[in-house]
Amino acid sequence: MATAAAGAGQEKQLAPTLLSFFIYNPKLGPKEGEEEKKILFYHPNEVEKNEKIRNVGLCEAIVQFTRLYEIP
């Protein structure tokens, strides 16, 4: 029983990994269907267009949400 408890405390540590990095301008492509125009740079480039748009959209939503809590 003591060996099981000791083994549970030794979890494998994973190194941080950068899955994607992108730069976007929310003022570009303001209309629906033009979302890809907002993406100025995306790494890795091999990612599908829809995934790029989804990731940028999520970041835009998070930024908009946090603006609700800005102190004027």
PDB file of N, H, CA, C and O in Angstrom:
ATOM      1  N   MET A   1       0.823  -1.179   0.000  1.00  0.00           N
ATOM      2  CA  MET A   1       0.000   0.000   0.000  1.00  0.00           C
ATOM      3  C   MET A   1       0.872   1.250   0.000  1.00  0.00           C
ATOM      4  O   MET A   1       0.526   2.250  -0.628  1.00  0.00           O
ATOM      5  N   ALA A   2       1.994   1.197   0.697  1.00  0.00           N
ATOM      6  H   ALA A   2       2.276   0.384   1.207  1.00  0.00           H
ATOM      7  CA  ALA A   2       2.895   2.334   0.738  1.00  0.00           C
ATOM      8  C   ALA A   2       3.516   2.578  -0.638  1.00  0.00           C
ATOM      9  O   ALA A   2       3.776   3.726  -0.999  1.00  0.00           O
ATOM     10  N   THR A   3       3.757   1.517  -1.410  1.00  0.00           N
ATOM     11  H   THR A   3       3.546   0.585  -1.117  1.00  0.00           H
ATOM     12  CA  THR A   3       4.357   1.688  -2.729  1.00  0.00           C
ATOM     13  C   THR A   3       3.368   2.333  -3.698  1.00  0.00           C
ATOM     14  O   THR A   3       3.776   3.098  -4.572  1.00  0.00           O
ATOM     15  N   ALA A   4       2.097   2.041  -3.558  1.00  0.00           N
ATOM     16  H   ALA A   4       1.766   1.419  -2.848  1.00  0.00           H
ATOM     17  CA  ALA A   4       1.082   2.643  -4.428  1.00  0.00           C
ATOM     18  C   ALA A   4       0.985   4.143  -4.159  1.00  0.00           C
ATOM     19  O   ALA A   4       0.867   4.934  -5.095  1.00  0.00           O
ATOM     20  N   ALA A   5       1.035   4.536  -2.895  1.00  0.00           N
ATOM     21  H   ALA A   5       1.131   3.894  -2.135  1.00  0.00           H
ATOM     22  CA  ALA A   5       0.965   5.952  -2.551  1.00  0.00           C
ATOM     23  C   ALA A   5       2.209   6.683  -3.033  1.00  0.00           C
ATOM     24  O   ALA A   5       2.112   7.820  -3.496  1.00  0.00           O
ATOM     25  N   ALA A   6       3.364   6.059  -2.933  1.00  0.00           N
ATOM     26  H   ALA A   6       3.443   5.136  -2.557  1.00  0.00           H
ATOM     27  CA  ALA A   6       4.604   6.696  -3.379  1.00  0.00           C
ATOM     28  C   ALA A   6       4.607   6.850  -4.897  1.00  0.00           C
ATOM     29  O   ALA A   6       5.082   7.860  -5.415  1.00  0.00           O
ATOM     30  N   GLY A   7       4.089   5.870  -5.604  1.00  0.00           N
ATOM     31  H   GLY A   7       3.703   5.049  -5.183  1.00  0.00           H
ATOM     32  CA  GLY A   7       4.047   5.924  -7.063  1.00  0.00           C
ATOM     33  C   GLY A   7       3.063   6.967  -7.568  1.00  0.00           C
ATOM     34  O   GLY A   7       3.277   7.556  -8.628  1.00  0.00           O
ATOM     35  N   ALA A   8       1.992   7.201  -6.829  1.00  0.00           N
ATOM     36  H   ALA A   8       1.818   6.723  -5.968  1.00  0.00           H
ATOM     37  CA  ALA A   8       0.985   8.177  -7.256  1.00  0.00           C
ATOM     38  C   ALA A   8       1.525   9.597  -7.166  1.00  0.00           C
ATOM     39  O   ALA A   8       1.098  10.466  -7.927  1.00  0.00           O
ATOM     40  N   GLY A   9       2.447   9.848  -6.260  1.00  0.00           N
ATOM     41  H   GLY A   9       2.794   9.142  -5.642  1.00  0.00           H
ATOM     42  CA  GLY A   9       2.997  11.187  -6.097  1.00  0.00           C
ATOM     43  C   GLY A   9       4.057  11.530  -7.128  1.00  0.00           C
ATOM     44  O   GLY A   9       4.465  12.688  -7.229  1.00  0.00           O
ATOM     45  N   GLN A  10       4.513  10.547  -7.895  1.00  0.00           N
ATOM     46  H   GLN A  10       4.182   9.607  -7.813  1.00  0.00           H
ATOM     47  CA  GLN A  10       5.558  10.781  -8.885  1.00  0.00           C
ATOM     48  C   GLN A  10       4.953  10.787 -10.285  1.00  0.00           C
ATOM     49  O   GLN A  10       5.093   9.829 -11.046  1.00  0.00           O
ATOM     50  N   GLU A  11       4.282  11.885 -10.604  1.00  0.00           N
ATOM     51  H   GLU A  11       4.169  12.663  -9.986  1.00  0.00           H
ATOM     52  CA  GLU A  11       3.674  12.003 -11.925  1.00  0.00           C
ATOM     53  C   GLU A  11       4.709  12.485 -12.928  1.00  0.00           C
ATOM     54  O   GLU A  11       5.625  13.232 -12.584  1.00  0.00           O
ATOM     55  N   LYS A  12       4.552  12.057 -14.150  1.00  0.00           N
ATOM     56  H   LYS A  12       3.807  11.451 -14.429  1.00  0.00           H
ATOM     57  CA  LYS A  12       5.474  12.459 -15.203  1.00  0.00           C
ATOM     58  C   LYS A  12       5.237  13.930 -15.552  1.00  0.00           C
ATOM     59  O   LYS A  12       4.107  14.337 -15.820  1.00  0.00           O
ATOM     60  N   GLN A  13       6.298  14.711 -15.547  1.00  0.00           N
ATOM     61  H   GLN A  13       7.217  14.380 -15.330  1.00  0.00           H
ATOM     62  CA  GLN A  13       6.216  16.129 -15.879  1.00  0.00           C
ATOM     63  C   GLN A  13       6.368  16.297 -17.392  1.00  0.00           C
ATOM     64  O   GLN A  13       7.282  15.740 -17.999  1.00  0.00           O
ATOM     65  N   LEU A  14       5.477  17.057 -17.983  1.00  0.00           N
ATOM     66  H   LEU A  14       4.734  17.510 -17.490  1.00  0.00           H
ATOM     67  CA  LEU A  14       5.546  17.330 -19.414  1.00  0.00           C
ATOM     68  C   LEU A  14       6.099  18.734 -19.632  1.00  0.00           C
ATOM     69  O   LEU A  14       5.762  19.666 -18.901  1.00  0.00           O
ATOM     70  N   ALA A  15       6.932  18.871 -20.623  1.00  0.00           N
ATOM     71  H   ALA A  15       7.205  18.114 -21.216  1.00  0.00           H
ATOM     72  CA  ALA A  15       7.496  20.173 -20.951  1.00  0.00           C
ATOM     73  C   ALA A  15       6.433  21.032 -21.645  1.00  0.00           C
ATOM     74  O   ALA A  15       5.622  20.502 -22.404  1.00  0.00           O
ATOM     75  N   PRO A  16       6.423  22.336 -21.401  1.00  0.00           N
ATOM     76  CA  PRO A  16       5.485  23.220 -22.098  1.00  0.00           C
ATOM     77  C   PRO A  16       5.731  23.169 -23.605  1.00  0.00           C
ATOM     78  O   PRO A  16       6.872  23.071 -24.057  1.00  0.00           O
ATOM     79  N   THR A  17       4.663  23.236 -24.361  1.00  0.00           N
ATOM     80  H   THR A  17       3.736  23.316 -23.994  1.00  0.00           H
ATOM     81  CA  THR A  17       4.743  23.150 -25.806  1.00  0.00           C
ATOM     82  C   THR A  17       3.933  24.267 -26.428  1.00  0.00           C
ATOM     83  O   THR A  17       2.810  24.530 -25.998  1.00  0.00           O
ATOM     84  N   LEU A  18       4.479  24.923 -27.425  1.00  0.00           N
ATOM     85  H   LEU A  18       5.391  24.709 -27.774  1.00  0.00           H
ATOM     86  CA  LEU A  18       3.759  25.957 -28.151  1.00  0.00           C
ATOM     87  C   LEU A  18       3.009  25.286 -29.295  1.00  0.00           C
ATOM     88  O   LEU A  18       3.623  24.806 -30.248  1.00  0.00           O
ATOM     89  N   LEU A  19       1.684  25.251 -29.200  1.00  0.00           N
ATOM     90  H   LEU A  19       1.185  25.641 -28.426  1.00  0.00           H
ATOM     91  CA  LEU A  19       0.879  24.595 -30.227  1.00  0.00           C
ATOM     92  C   LEU A  19       0.638  25.500 -31.422  1.00  0.00           C
ATOM     93  O   LEU A  19       0.639  25.049 -32.567  1.00  0.00           O
ATOM     94  N   SER A  20       0.434  26.774 -31.145  1.00  0.00           N
ATOM     95  H   SER A  20       0.433  27.140 -30.214  1.00  0.00           H
ATOM     96  CA  SER A  20       0.242  27.722 -32.234  1.00  0.00           C
ATOM     97  C   SER A  20       0.609  29.120 -31.765  1.00  0.00           C
ATOM     98  O   SER A  20       0.585  29.422 -30.572  1.00  0.00           O
ATOM     99  N   PHE A  21       0.945  29.954 -32.719  1.00  0.00           N
ATOM    100  H   PHE A  21       0.964  29.709 -33.688  1.00  0.00           H
ATOM    101  CA  PHE A  21       1.257  31.352 -32.465  1.00  0.00           C
ATOM    102  C   PHE A  21       0.695  32.131 -33.635  1.00  0.00           C
ATOM    103  O   PHE A  21       0.932  31.778 -34.790  1.00  0.00           O
ATOM    104  N   PHE A  22      -0.052  33.197 -33.346  1.00  0.00           N
ATOM    105  H   PHE A  22      -0.244  33.484 -32.407  1.00  0.00           H
ATOM    106  CA  PHE A  22      -0.614  33.965 -34.446  1.00  0.00           C
ATOM    107  C   PHE A  22      -0.740  35.432 -34.079  1.00  0.00           C
ATOM    108  O   PHE A  22      -0.804  35.809 -32.909  1.00  0.00           O
ATOM    109  N   ILE A  23      -0.772  36.248 -35.135  1.00  0.00           N
ATOM    110  H   ILE A  23      -0.720  35.942 -36.085  1.00  0.00           H
ATOM    111  CA  ILE A  23      -0.976  37.681 -35.010  1.00  0.00           C
ATOM    112  C   ILE A  23      -2.192  38.000 -35.863  1.00  0.00           C
ATOM    113  O   ILE A  23      -2.285  37.584 -37.018  1.00  0.00           O
ATOM    114  N   TYR A  24      -3.124  38.746 -35.275  1.00  0.00           N
ATOM    115  H   TYR A  24      -3.048  39.084 -34.337  1.00  0.00           H
ATOM    116  CA  TYR A  24      -4.315  39.103 -36.027  1.00  0.00           C
ATOM    117  C   TYR A  24      -4.683  40.548 -35.776  1.00  0.00           C
ATOM    118  O   TYR A  24      -4.288  41.134 -34.769  1.00  0.00           O
ATOM    119  N   ASN A  25      -5.448  41.125 -36.702  1.00  0.00           N
ATOM    120  H   ASN A  25      -5.769  40.649 -37.520  1.00  0.00           H
ATOM    121  CA  ASN A  25      -5.950  42.481 -36.575  1.00  0.00           C
ATOM    122  C   ASN A  25      -7.467  42.404 -36.646  1.00  0.00           C
ATOM    123  O   ASN A  25      -8.014  42.103 -37.707  1.00  0.00           O
ATOM    124  N   PRO A  26      -8.161  42.668 -35.540  1.00  0.00           N
ATOM    125  CA  PRO A  26      -9.616  42.521 -35.533  1.00  0.00           C
ATOM    126  C   PRO A  26     -10.335  43.534 -36.419  1.00  0.00           C
ATOM    127  O   PRO A  26     -11.517  43.359 -36.713  1.00  0.00           O
ATOM    128  N   LYS A  27      -9.647  44.586 -36.848  1.00  0.00           N
ATOM    129  H   LYS A  27      -8.686  44.729 -36.609  1.00  0.00           H
ATOM    130  CA  LYS A  27     -10.287  45.588 -37.705  1.00  0.00           C
ATOM    131  C   LYS A  27     -10.356  45.140 -39.163  1.00  0.00           C
ATOM    132  O   LYS A  27     -11.120  45.695 -39.953  1.00  0.00           O
ATOM    133  N   LEU A  28      -9.567  44.146 -39.513  1.00  0.00           N
ATOM    134  H   LEU A  28      -8.946  43.695 -38.872  1.00  0.00           H
ATOM    135  CA  LEU A  28      -9.606  43.604 -40.868  1.00  0.00           C
ATOM    136  C   LEU A  28     -10.672  42.518 -40.946  1.00  0.00           C
ATOM    137  O   LEU A  28     -10.852  41.759 -39.993  1.00  0.00           O
ATOM    138  N   GLY A  29     -11.356  42.437 -42.032  1.00  0.00           N
ATOM    139  H   GLY A  29     -11.210  43.053 -42.806  1.00  0.00           H
ATOM    140  CA  GLY A  29     -12.370  41.394 -42.207  1.00  0.00           C
ATOM    141  C   GLY A  29     -13.478  41.448 -41.185  1.00  0.00           C
ATOM    142  O   GLY A  29     -13.747  40.443 -40.526  1.00  0.00           O
ATOM    143  N   PRO A  30     -14.147  42.611 -41.025  1.00  0.00           N
ATOM    144  CA  PRO A  30     -15.172  42.730 -39.992  1.00  0.00           C
ATOM    145  C   PRO A  30     -16.477  41.987 -40.310  1.00  0.00           C
ATOM    146  O   PRO A  30     -17.281  41.722 -39.416  1.00  0.00           O
ATOM    147  N   LYS A  31     -16.676  41.658 -41.582  1.00  0.00           N
ATOM    148  H   LYS A  31     -16.022  41.873 -42.308  1.00  0.00           H
ATOM    149  CA  LYS A  31     -17.927  41.000 -41.972  1.00  0.00           C
ATOM    150  C   LYS A  31     -17.812  39.491 -41.861  1.00  0.00           C
ATOM    151  O   LYS A  31     -16.723  38.923 -41.951  1.00  0.00           O
ATOM    152  N   GLU A  32     -18.951  38.857 -41.666  1.00  0.00           N
ATOM    153  H   GLU A  32     -19.836  39.318 -41.593  1.00  0.00           H
ATOM    154  CA  GLU A  32     -18.976  37.397 -41.604  1.00  0.00           C
ATOM    155  C   GLU A  32     -18.532  36.828 -42.940  1.00  0.00           C
ATOM    156  O   GLU A  32     -18.951  37.293 -44.000  1.00  0.00           O
ATOM    157  N   GLY A  33     -17.684  35.821 -42.875  1.00  0.00           N
ATOM    158  H   GLY A  33     -17.343  35.443 -42.014  1.00  0.00           H
ATOM    159  CA  GLY A  33     -17.143  35.215 -44.081  1.00  0.00           C
ATOM    160  C   GLY A  33     -15.785  35.790 -44.464  1.00  0.00           C
ATOM    161  O   GLY A  33     -15.119  35.254 -45.349  1.00  0.00           O
ATOM    162  N   GLU A  34     -15.365  36.869 -43.814  1.00  0.00           N
ATOM    163  H   GLU A  34     -15.906  37.305 -43.095  1.00  0.00           H
ATOM    164  CA  GLU A  34     -14.076  37.496 -44.100  1.00  0.00           C
ATOM    165  C   GLU A  34     -13.090  37.299 -42.952  1.00  0.00           C
ATOM    166  O   GLU A  34     -12.100  38.025 -42.863  1.00  0.00           O
ATOM    167  N   GLU A  35     -13.341  36.342 -42.083  1.00  0.00           N
ATOM    168  H   GLU A  35     -14.145  35.752 -42.155  1.00  0.00           H
ATOM    169  CA  GLU A  35     -12.524  36.143 -40.891  1.00  0.00           C
ATOM    170  C   GLU A  35     -11.065  35.865 -41.212  1.00  0.00           C
ATOM    171  O   GLU A  35     -10.180  36.250 -40.447  1.00  0.00           O
ATOM    172  N   GLU A  36     -10.801  35.204 -42.327  1.00  0.00           N
ATOM    173  H   GLU A  36     -11.520  34.891 -42.948  1.00  0.00           H
ATOM    174  CA  GLU A  36      -9.421  34.848 -42.676  1.00  0.00           C
ATOM    175  C   GLU A  36      -8.561  36.086 -42.942  1.00  0.00           C
ATOM    176  O   GLU A  36      -7.340  36.034 -42.789  1.00  0.00           O
ATOM    177  N   LYS A  37      -9.186  37.193 -43.338  1.00  0.00           N
ATOM    178  H   LYS A  37     -10.177  37.235 -43.462  1.00  0.00           H
ATOM    179  CA  LYS A  37      -8.443  38.429 -43.604  1.00  0.00           C
ATOM    180  C   LYS A  37      -7.816  39.005 -42.332  1.00  0.00           C
ATOM    181  O   LYS A  37      -6.852  39.765 -42.414  1.00  0.00           O
ATOM    182  N   LYS A  38      -8.349  38.654 -41.163  1.00  0.00           N
ATOM    183  H   LYS A  38      -9.133  38.036 -41.097  1.00  0.00           H
ATOM    184  CA  LYS A  38      -7.831  39.151 -39.888  1.00  0.00           C
ATOM    185  C   LYS A  38      -6.480  38.549 -39.535  1.00  0.00           C
ATOM    186  O   LYS A  38      -5.709  39.155 -38.790  1.00  0.00           O
ATOM    187  N   ILE A  39      -6.187  37.378 -40.053  1.00  0.00           N
ATOM    188  H   ILE A  39      -6.813  36.886 -40.658  1.00  0.00           H
ATOM    189  CA  ILE A  39      -4.976  36.643 -39.686  1.00  0.00           C
ATOM    190  C   ILE A  39      -3.794  37.184 -40.488  1.00  0.00           C
ATOM    191  O   ILE A  39      -3.739  37.026 -41.708  1.00  0.00           O
ATOM    192  N   LEU A  40      -2.848  37.822 -39.795  1.00  0.00           N
ATOM    193  H   LEU A  40      -2.893  37.950 -38.805  1.00  0.00           H
ATOM    194  CA  LEU A  40      -1.664  38.369 -40.435  1.00  0.00           C
ATOM    195  C   LEU A  40      -0.528  37.355 -40.459  1.00  0.00           C
ATOM    196  O   LEU A  40       0.260  37.322 -41.405  1.00  0.00           O
ATOM    197  N   PHE A  41      -0.443  36.528 -39.420  1.00  0.00           N
ATOM    198  H   PHE A  41      -1.082  36.555 -38.652  1.00  0.00           H
ATOM    199  CA  PHE A  41       0.602  35.501 -39.314  1.00  0.00           C
ATOM    200  C   PHE A  41       0.055  34.366 -38.476  1.00  0.00           C
ATOM    201  O   PHE A  41      -0.623  34.591 -37.474  1.00  0.00           O
ATOM    202  N   TYR A  42       0.351  33.148 -38.889  1.00  0.00           N
ATOM    203  H   TYR A  42       0.902  32.965 -39.703  1.00  0.00           H
ATOM    204  CA  TYR A  42      -0.077  31.964 -38.124  1.00  0.00           C
ATOM    205  C   TYR A  42       0.998  30.901 -38.231  1.00  0.00           C
ATOM    206  O   TYR A  42       1.445  30.563 -39.327  1.00  0.00           O
ATOM    207  N   HIS A  43       1.409  30.375 -37.084  1.00  0.00           N
ATOM    208  H   HIS A  43       1.046  30.650 -36.194  1.00  0.00           H
ATOM    209  CA  HIS A  43       2.398  29.290 -37.052  1.00  0.00           C
ATOM    210  C   HIS A  43       1.826  28.143 -36.239  1.00  0.00           C
ATOM    211  O   HIS A  43       1.341  28.394 -35.136  1.00  0.00           O
ATOM    212  N   PRO A  44       1.848  26.947 -36.689  1.00  0.00           N
ATOM    213  CA  PRO A  44       2.408  26.465 -37.945  1.00  0.00           C
ATOM    214  C   PRO A  44       1.449  26.725 -39.106  1.00  0.00           C
ATOM    215  O   PRO A  44       0.231  26.739 -38.934  1.00  0.00           O
ATOM    216  N   ASN A  45       2.009  26.922 -40.254  1.00  0.00           N
ATOM    217  H   ASN A  45       2.999  26.910 -40.393  1.00  0.00           H
ATOM    218  CA  ASN A  45       1.218  27.269 -41.430  1.00  0.00           C
ATOM    219  C   ASN A  45       0.392  26.090 -41.947  1.00  0.00           C
ATOM    220  O   ASN A  45      -0.563  26.292 -42.698  1.00  0.00           O
ATOM    221  N   GLU A  46       0.743  24.869 -41.558  1.00  0.00           N
ATOM    222  H   GLU A  46       1.519  24.705 -40.948  1.00  0.00           H
ATOM    223  CA  GLU A  46       0.068  23.670 -42.067  1.00  0.00           C
ATOM    224  C   GLU A  46      -1.310  23.443 -41.448  1.00  0.00           C
ATOM    225  O   GLU A  46      -2.004  22.505 -41.841  1.00  0.00           O
ATOM    226  N   VAL A  47      -1.721  24.269 -40.497  1.00  0.00           N
ATOM    227  H   VAL A  47      -1.157  25.031 -40.178  1.00  0.00           H
ATOM    228  CA  VAL A  47      -3.017  24.114 -39.834  1.00  0.00           C
ATOM    229  C   VAL A  47      -4.125  24.477 -40.820  1.00  0.00           C
ATOM    230  O   VAL A  47      -3.976  25.396 -41.625  1.00  0.00           O
ATOM    231  N   GLU A  48      -5.234  23.746 -40.747  1.00  0.00           N
ATOM    232  H   GLU A  48      -5.355  22.999 -40.093  1.00  0.00           H
ATOM    233  CA  GLU A  48      -6.360  24.013 -41.643  1.00  0.00           C
ATOM    234  C   GLU A  48      -6.923  25.407 -41.405  1.00  0.00           C
ATOM    235  O   GLU A  48      -6.880  25.931 -40.292  1.00  0.00           O
ATOM    236  N   LYS A  49      -7.452  25.995 -42.475  1.00  0.00           N
ATOM    237  H   LYS A  49      -7.487  25.570 -43.379  1.00  0.00           H
ATOM    238  CA  LYS A  49      -7.986  27.355 -42.421  1.00  0.00           C
ATOM    239  C   LYS A  49      -9.072  27.494 -41.350  1.00  0.00           C
ATOM    240  O   LYS A  49      -9.088  28.479 -40.613  1.00  0.00           O
ATOM    241  N   ASN A  50      -9.967  26.530 -41.260  1.00  0.00           N
ATOM    242  H   ASN A  50      -9.954  25.729 -41.859  1.00  0.00           H
ATOM    243  CA  ASN A  50     -11.057  26.615 -40.279  1.00  0.00           C
ATOM    244  C   ASN A  50     -10.542  26.601 -38.845  1.00  0.00           C
ATOM    245  O   ASN A  50     -11.099  27.281 -37.984  1.00  0.00           O
ATOM    246  N   GLU A  51      -9.489  25.838 -38.578  1.00  0.00           N
ATOM    247  H   GLU A  51      -9.036  25.285 -39.277  1.00  0.00           H
ATOM    248  CA  GLU A  51      -8.919  25.815 -37.227  1.00  0.00           C
ATOM    249  C   GLU A  51      -8.252  27.146 -36.904  1.00  0.00           C
ATOM    250  O   GLU A  51      -8.355  27.631 -35.777  1.00  0.00           O
ATOM    251  N   LYS A  52      -7.570  27.739 -37.877  1.00  0.00           N
ATOM    252  H   LYS A  52      -7.486  27.345 -38.792  1.00  0.00           H
ATOM    253  CA  LYS A  52      -6.973  29.057 -37.675  1.00  0.00           C
ATOM    254  C   LYS A  52      -8.053  30.077 -37.310  1.00  0.00           C
ATOM    255  O   LYS A  52      -7.913  30.830 -36.347  1.00  0.00           O
ATOM    256  N   ILE A  53      -9.122  30.086 -38.090  1.00  0.00           N
ATOM    257  H   ILE A  53      -9.235  29.474 -38.872  1.00  0.00           H
ATOM    258  CA  ILE A  53     -10.223  31.035 -37.856  1.00  0.00           C
ATOM    259  C   ILE A  53     -10.854  30.790 -36.492  1.00  0.00           C
ATOM    260  O   ILE A  53     -11.187  31.742 -35.787  1.00  0.00           O
ATOM    261  N   ARG A  54     -11.020  29.542 -36.116  1.00  0.00           N
ATOM    262  H   ARG A  54     -10.749  28.768 -36.689  1.00  0.00           H
ATOM    263  CA  ARG A  54     -11.614  29.203 -34.820  1.00  0.00           C
ATOM    264  C   ARG A  54     -10.730  29.674 -33.665  1.00  0.00           C
ATOM    265  O   ARG A  54     -11.236  30.215 -32.682  1.00  0.00           O
ATOM    266  N   ASN A  55      -9.417  29.472 -33.775  1.00  0.00           N
ATOM    267  H   ASN A  55      -9.006  29.033 -34.574  1.00  0.00           H
ATOM    268  CA  ASN A  55      -8.497  29.896 -32.720  1.00  0.00           C
ATOM    269  C   ASN A  55      -8.462  31.417 -32.579  1.00  0.00           C
ATOM    270  O   ASN A  55      -8.470  31.942 -31.465  1.00  0.00           O
ATOM    271  N   VAL A  56      -8.423  32.114 -33.696  1.00  0.00           N
ATOM    272  H   VAL A  56      -8.416  31.688 -34.601  1.00  0.00           H
ATOM    273  CA  VAL A  56      -8.432  33.578 -33.662  1.00  0.00           C
ATOM    274  C   VAL A  56      -9.765  34.079 -33.105  1.00  0.00           C
ATOM    275  O   VAL A  56      -9.792  35.027 -32.321  1.00  0.00           O
ATOM    276  N   GLY A  57     -10.853  33.456 -33.502  1.00  0.00           N
ATOM    277  H   GLY A  57     -10.831  32.685 -34.139  1.00  0.00           H
ATOM    278  CA  GLY A  57     -12.169  33.837 -32.985  1.00  0.00           C
ATOM    279  C   GLY A  57     -12.270  33.656 -31.479  1.00  0.00           C
ATOM    280  O   GLY A  57     -12.870  34.485 -30.796  1.00  0.00           O
ATOM    281  N   LEU A  58     -11.698  32.596 -30.961  1.00  0.00           N
ATOM    282  H   LEU A  58     -11.211  31.922 -31.516  1.00  0.00           H
ATOM    283  CA  LEU A  58     -11.703  32.371 -29.517  1.00  0.00           C
ATOM    284  C   LEU A  58     -10.928  33.475 -28.809  1.00  0.00           C
ATOM    285  O   LEU A  58     -11.382  33.997 -27.791  1.00  0.00           O
ATOM    286  N   CYS A  59      -9.775  33.829 -29.336  1.00  0.00           N
ATOM    287  H   CYS A  59      -9.407  33.405 -30.163  1.00  0.00           H
ATOM    288  CA  CYS A  59      -8.995  34.922 -28.730  1.00  0.00           C
ATOM    289  C   CYS A  59      -9.747  36.240 -28.796  1.00  0.00           C
ATOM    290  O   CYS A  59      -9.732  37.009 -27.835  1.00  0.00           O
ATOM    291  N   GLU A  60     -10.398  36.509 -29.905  1.00  0.00           N
ATOM    292  H   GLU A  60     -10.411  35.885 -30.685  1.00  0.00           H
ATOM    293  CA  GLU A  60     -11.195  37.732 -30.012  1.00  0.00           C
ATOM    294  C   GLU A  60     -12.304  37.753 -28.968  1.00  0.00           C
ATOM    295  O   GLU A  60     -12.561  38.786 -28.349  1.00  0.00           O
ATOM    296  N   ALA A  61     -12.956  36.620 -28.775  1.00  0.00           N
ATOM    297  H   ALA A  61     -12.747  35.782 -29.278  1.00  0.00           H
ATOM    298  CA  ALA A  61     -14.035  36.535 -27.787  1.00  0.00           C
ATOM    299  C   ALA A  61     -13.507  36.767 -26.375  1.00  0.00           C
ATOM    300  O   ALA A  61     -14.154  37.446 -25.577  1.00  0.00           O
ATOM    301  N   ILE A  62     -12.348  36.214 -26.060  1.00  0.00           N
ATOM    302  H   ILE A  62     -11.822  35.663 -26.708  1.00  0.00           H
ATOM    303  CA  ILE A  62     -11.761  36.400 -24.732  1.00  0.00           C
ATOM    304  C   ILE A  62     -11.412  37.871 -24.510  1.00  0.00           C
ATOM    305  O   ILE A  62     -11.655  38.411 -23.431  1.00  0.00           O
ATOM    306  N   VAL A  63     -10.846  38.520 -25.525  1.00  0.00           N
ATOM    307  H   VAL A  63     -10.649  38.081 -26.402  1.00  0.00           H
ATOM    308  CA  VAL A  63     -10.512  39.944 -25.416  1.00  0.00           C
ATOM    309  C   VAL A  63     -11.776  40.768 -25.205  1.00  0.00           C
ATOM    310  O   VAL A  63     -11.806  41.652 -24.349  1.00  0.00           O
ATOM    311  N   GLN A  64     -12.808  40.487 -25.974  1.00  0.00           N
ATOM    312  H   GLN A  64     -12.783  39.769 -26.670  1.00  0.00           H
ATOM    313  CA  GLN A  64     -14.069  41.231 -25.829  1.00  0.00           C
ATOM    314  C   GLN A  64     -14.675  41.013 -24.446  1.00  0.00           C
ATOM    315  O   GLN A  64     -15.201  41.949 -23.844  1.00  0.00           O
ATOM    316  N   PHE A  65     -14.607  39.803 -23.948  1.00  0.00           N
ATOM    317  H   PHE A  65     -14.180  39.042 -24.436  1.00  0.00           H
ATOM    318  CA  PHE A  65     -15.145  39.496 -22.621  1.00  0.00           C
ATOM    319  C   PHE A  65     -14.393  40.253 -21.538  1.00  0.00           C
ATOM    320  O   PHE A  65     -15.005  40.807 -20.625  1.00  0.00           O
ATOM    321  N   THR A  66     -13.077  40.279 -21.635  1.00  0.00           N
ATOM    322  H   THR A  66     -12.580  39.829 -22.376  1.00  0.00           H
ATOM    323  CA  THR A  66     -12.300  40.970 -20.599  1.00  0.00           C
ATOM    324  C   THR A  66     -12.513  42.482 -20.646  1.00  0.00           C
ATOM    325  O   THR A  66     -12.334  43.158 -19.633  1.00  0.00           O
ATOM    326  N   ARG A  67     -12.885  43.013 -21.783  1.00  0.00           N
ATOM    327  H   ARG A  67     -13.031  42.464 -22.606  1.00  0.00           H
ATOM    328  CA  ARG A  67     -13.175  44.457 -21.874  1.00  0.00           C
ATOM    329  C   ARG A  67     -14.402  44.837 -21.060  1.00  0.00           C
ATOM    330  O   ARG A  67     -14.573  46.006 -20.714  1.00  0.00           O
ATOM    331  N   LEU A  68     -15.251  43.881 -20.750  1.00  0.00           N
ATOM    332  H   LEU A  68     -15.113  42.932 -21.031  1.00  0.00           H
ATOM    333  CA  LEU A  68     -16.418  44.158 -19.910  1.00  0.00           C
ATOM    334  C   LEU A  68     -15.993  44.578 -18.513  1.00  0.00           C
ATOM    335  O   LEU A  68     -16.741  45.271 -17.823  1.00  0.00           O
ATOM    336  N   TYR A  69     -14.805  44.169 -18.087  1.00  0.00           N
ATOM    337  H   TYR A  69     -14.198  43.606 -18.647  1.00  0.00           H
ATOM    338  CA  TYR A  69     -14.350  44.405 -16.734  1.00  0.00           C
ATOM    339  C   TYR A  69     -13.270  45.483 -16.658  1.00  0.00           C
ATOM    340  O   TYR A  69     -12.611  45.628 -15.629  1.00  0.00           O
ATOM    341  N   GLU A  70     -13.086  46.236 -17.737  1.00  0.00           N
ATOM    342  H   GLU A  70     -13.621  46.119 -18.573  1.00  0.00           H
ATOM    343  CA  GLU A  70     -12.121  47.343 -17.702  1.00  0.00           C
ATOM    344  C   GLU A  70     -12.635  48.455 -16.807  1.00  0.00           C
ATOM    345  O   GLU A  70     -13.835  48.721 -16.738  1.00  0.00           O
ATOM    346  N   ILE A  71     -11.708  49.091 -16.130  1.00  0.00           N
ATOM    347  H   ILE A  71     -10.734  48.875 -16.186  1.00  0.00           H
ATOM    348  CA  ILE A  71     -12.058  50.239 -15.320  1.00  0.00           C
ATOM    349  C   ILE A  71     -11.944  51.471 -16.210  1.00  0.00           C
ATOM    350  O   ILE A  71     -10.883  51.719 -16.782  1.00  0.00           O
ATOM    351  N   PRO A  72     -13.022  52.248 -16.337  1.00  0.00           N
ATOM    352  CA  PRO A  72     -12.993  53.402 -17.256  1.00  0.00           C
ATOM    353  C   PRO A  72     -12.028  54.482 -16.797  1.00  0.00           C
ATOM    354  O   PRO A  72     -11.892  55.510 -17.461  1.00  0.00           O
TER     355      PRO A  72
END
